[in-house]
Amino acid sequence: MTDLERENGTAEVVIRAADAGDTYISWRWTDDLERPSSARLAADDVLAALNRLDAALMTPLEGESPEQAAIRAMTSGAFSSPDSERELAAELTRCIFPKQLAEELQTRTTAGTRVRIRLTPSPRLARIPWELFLLRDGTRLMRTAHVVHQLPAAVLPHHSLEPVSWTQARDEPAVFVVDPRLPRRAIQLGLRRTLDAFSEEMFKSRIDEYASTGSSPHRRTFVKVGQDVYRGDLSRALQAGTCSRFFYFGHVSAQPGEPGSAALHLSDTAGEVDWGLAEPLRLPNTEGGLRAVHDEDHRPFTALDLLLGTSTRDDKGVPGHVLWPMPNRVAIIACEGGADYRSVETFGLVVAMVNAGAQLVSTTRWALPTDDSFKLTHEQLSDPRPTSTLALTVDAAHAGDHPVDVLSRWQRSQLDRWEETGDMAYTPLVWASLTHTVHSLLAEAMRPDREE
């Protein structure tokens, strides 16, 4: 147990998972390192649980359009009512949460100990919301423990850029890229705006509020809401000086089995950027194939770009961490921004940003509904813009000293409202998507809030 754990009455358990036919989970408590434990999860049970989870999410099932998938998830999926959601949580618990580990957690938390879980999931378990698991007494795991993701030890033994501490960076400007304007051809391929006019004003008001607070460093913040943002713009903003944090809210995509393809969608086109590592997104031709690359085709900004920069072009190329040095905290509120963990070779936007200097990366483990999706499927909601609320809540937490604790507390309040009212404004489809990956065991963002 570390001095910090003793001081705050906390206990940590480190959990690792691997898929090899069945799925194997090992864990050890940091105050009892000599007694590791493990469990084998039968592949049939795990896959059955994953199928139930997939049926609750917005990722299109076979034969579904994205619109049909959204309607299914929000009207008949498990996250559409508290009863069906609790049934799903019980099934995930039964199939994935080792009984011995659950008993150990129950014993610790019953004794009043704060528990932190440091989890490295396997690809099969990458989208599992551990926070919703049920302990023996029916209590949700999120009410008694914090879950943070930790990258495999072999992924980044040497980071290209070490983080600037939050203590040093907290008073520096932030970088906001919110719903960047996409090229016309990207829109034709289905990449729509993520904000409506009112939500856009919500973000602008929040950032104006930062800028108006006396000597706030946010007056020097790089802010783009609903505007053109190119990778060159982002590079200049991140290199302008020490930044406190980077906040992105927009589209993220990734090709299955190609972790380096995970990408932010900015305003770049093939004609404007000829050195990106992603193939431009092309429109279909009349024969069912793809048209030849056009200058106006959209070129995504990938994890490989963030890692390699222009270093593959020639001897004078610049690596990604130099072009896009990341601040202490990064938030990527977009569909499956944390797709890194779904690959056997753990790599994606999260890993690339940690390599470039991020100490905390908060993102999402599955596709999120847009605010417009809520309007289409539910007439009466306490909050008509739940996804924007998630993004703004993450932003506010990242501006403070204890983001993980603050967001965990907010998630528990959302769970309370969900169980009490069944209002889809509080569905776990939104708030249970959130994950946090930390750079190191001593990350300041993991320290508990004394108000907890």
C-alpha positions, 0 to 999 in steps of 0.5 A, a space after each residue: 500500500 502506498 503512503 497516499 493510500 494509507 493517508 486516504 483510506 483507499 485500497 487499489 486492485 489491479 486487474 488484467 484480462 486476456 482472451 485465449 479461447 476463454 477469457 482469463 482475469 488476474 488481479 492483485 491488491 496493492 496491499 497484498 501483492 504476494 497473493 495474486 488471484 485469477 479466474 477463467 471466464 468461459 467463452 460461451 458465457 462471455 460471448 452471450 453477455 457481449 451479444 446482450 450488450 451489443 443489442 443494447 448499444 447503438 452500433 448497427 447489428 446485421 442488416 440495420 442502418 445507423 438510424 434503425 440502430 439508434 431507434 432500437 437502442 433508445 426505445 427497446 434496448 436494455 438501456 431504455 428502462 431501469 428494469 431491463 438495464 438492471 437485468 443486463 447488469 445482472 447478466 454481465 455480472 454473472 458472466 464476467 465479474 469473478 465471484 471471488 473478486 466480487 467477495 473481496 470487493 464487498 468485504 473491503 467496501 463493507 469495512 468502509 474502505 475506498 476502492 480504486 480499480 485499475 483495469 486493463 481489459 481484454 479486447 472482448 471486455 473493452 466495452 463492458 461497463 464494470 461500473 454497473 456490476 452488482 455486488 452480493 448485496 445488490 449495490 452497484 460497483 460504481 457506488 463503492 469503487 472507482 474504475 480507471 483504465 491502465 494501459 498494458 505495461 508493454 505498450 509504452 515502456 518509454 513515452 516520447 513526451 512525459 506529462 507536465 504536472 497538473 500543478 504546473 499546467 492548471 493555470 495555462 490555456 486550454 484547447 477546445 475543438 467542438 463539432 468541427 465543420 466537416 468537408 461536404 463529401 464527409 457529410 455526404 457519407 453520413 458524418 453529420 453535425 453533432 450539435 444543434 444550434 442551441 447546444 452550440 450556444 451552450 458550449 460557446 457560453 461555457 467557454 465565454 464564461 471561462 474567458 470572463 473570469 478575471 485573470 483566467 488563462 482561458 482568455 488565451 484559449 484556442 476555441 473552435 466551436 462549429 468552425 473549420 479546424 485543420 490538423 495544422 491549426 491544432 498543431 499550432 495551438 498545442 505548440 503555442 506554449 504549455 496547455 492545461 488540457 485539450 477537449 474534443 467533441 465531435 466524430 471519431 471512427 476506427 476500422 475493425 482490426 486496424 487500431 491505428 486507423 482510429 481518427 478524429 474527424 477535423 476539416 482536412 481534405 485530401 487536397 489540403 493535406 497530402 501527408 496524412 496516413 489515412 486514406 481519404 474517405 471516398 464516395 461510392 461509384 455506380 458499380 458499387 466500388 469507390 470513386 478515385 480520390 478527389 481533392 475534396 475527399 475528407 482525410 481523417 486525422 488518425 492515431 498513426 498521424 499523432 504517433 508518427 507525424 511526418 516522420 515517414 515522409 523523409 529524413 526531415 520528417 517530424 514525429 507526432 509528439 512534436 507536432 501535437 504535444 498533448 497537455 496533462 488532460 485530454 477529453 475525447 467525447 465521441 463515438 468509441 474514442 477509447 477503441 484502443 482496448 478493442 485490439 489485441 495490439 493495444 493502440 489508438 487515440 488514447 495510446 497516441 495521446 498518452 505517448 505525446 504527454 497526456 496524463 489523463 485521457 477521458 473518452 467513451 467506450 461505445 457509440 453515443 446518441 446525438 442530442 437529435 436522436 433523443 428528440 426523435 425518440 422521446 418527446 418529454 425529457 428532463 434534459 433534452 440534450 443528455 450527450 451535450 450535458 455529458 460533454 460539458 460535465 467532463 469539461 468542467 471536471 477536467 478544469 478542476 483538481 479531482 476529475 475522476 472523483 468528480 465525474 464518478 460522483 456525477 455518474 452516481 447522481 445520474 444513476 440515482 435519477 435513472 433508477 428513481 424516474 426511468 427518464 431517458 435523460 439519465 440513461 446509462 447509454 450516455 453516462 456509463 460510456 465514460 472511461 478514464 485512462 491514466 498515464 501512471 499510478 501517481 497521476 494527480 487526476 486519480 487523487 481523491 477529492 476530500 469532499 468525496 
